[in-house]
Amino acid sequence: MSSPEEKAKRARRRGQKHKKRNKAKKIGRYGFGIKEENIEEWASYNYDHLQSCSCPMCGNKRNSVWSKGDEKLTIQERSDNEKINEEIKNEWKYI
């Protein structure tokens, strides 16, 4: 028979699966425009391999083909680069 630990693991996996299906329903409804009568079937096929959107608007800009140079940097990295450039300019003034 199965031990209480195995039952807890199984219950956790079922809960995770349920969460994934609910997320797939939400994405299907609002992201892909799947009709309400087809949403259950669509979610049952697609819940296990959903990928986040990778478009440049909502994806990671570092991986985007359209982002170049400084656009791929985070705000923190940009501000650090500006500070470093300011320090370099100030050092060259005195040389």
C-alpha positions in Angstrom: 0.0 0.0 0.0 1.0 3.6 -0.3 2.4 5.5 2.6 1.1 8.9 3.8 4.1 10.5 2.3 3.3 9.1 -1.2 -0.3 10.2 -0.8 0.9 13.7 0.0 3.2 13.8 -3.0 0.4 12.6 -5.3 -2.0 15.2 -3.9 0.6 17.9 -4.5 1.1 16.8 -8.1 -2.7 16.7 -8.7 -2.9 20.2 -7.2 -0.2 21.5 -9.5 -1.9 19.8 -12.5 -5.1 21.5 -11.6 -3.3 24.9 -11.3 -1.8 24.4 -14.8 -5.2 23.5 -16.3 -6.8 26.7 -14.8 -3.9 28.8 -16.2 -4.4 27.1 -19.6 -8.1 27.9 -19.5 -7.3 31.6 -18.7 -4.7 31.8 -21.5 -7.0 30.1 -24.0 -9.9 32.3 -23.1 -8.2 35.7 -23.1 -5.0 35.1 -25.1 -6.2 32.8 -27.9 -9.9 33.6 -28.0 -11.0 30.0 -27.5 -14.8 29.8 -27.2 -16.2 28.8 -23.8 -17.7 25.5 -25.1 -14.2 24.4 -26.3 -12.1 25.7 -23.5 -12.1 22.4 -21.4 -10.9 20.3 -24.4 -8.3 22.9 -25.4 -6.9 23.2 -21.8 -6.7 19.4 -21.5 -4.5 19.2 -24.6 -2.3 22.3 -23.9 -1.9 22.7 -20.1 1.3 20.8 -19.9 3.3 22.7 -22.6 2.3 26.3 -22.4 5.0 28.8 -23.1 5.0 32.4 -22.0 4.7 34.9 -24.7 8.1 35.7 -26.3 7.1 38.8 -28.2 9.2 41.9 -27.6 6.4 43.7 -25.8 6.0 41.2 -22.9 9.0 38.9 -23.3 12.5 39.2 -22.1 14.1 42.1 -24.0 17.6 40.5 -23.7 16.4 37.7 -26.0 14.5 39.8 -28.4 15.7 40.1 -32.0 14.5 43.6 -32.3 16.4 45.0 -29.2 19.9 46.2 -29.9 22.7 47.5 -27.7 21.5 49.5 -24.6 17.9 48.4 -25.1 18.8 45.0 -23.9 20.1 46.3 -20.6 18.1 46.7 -17.4 17.5 50.1 -15.9 20.0 49.4 -13.2 22.7 48.4 -15.7 22.0 51.6 -17.8 22.4 53.8 -14.7 25.6 52.0 -13.7 27.0 52.5 -17.2 26.1 56.3 -17.1 27.9 56.6 -13.7 31.0 54.9 -15.1 31.0 57.0 -18.2 30.7 60.2 -16.0 33.7 59.1 -13.9 35.7 58.3 -17.0 34.9 61.8 -18.5 35.9 63.5 -15.2 39.2 61.6 -15.0 40.1 62.6 -18.6 39.5 66.2 -17.8 42.5 66.4 -15.5 44.9 64.5 -17.7 
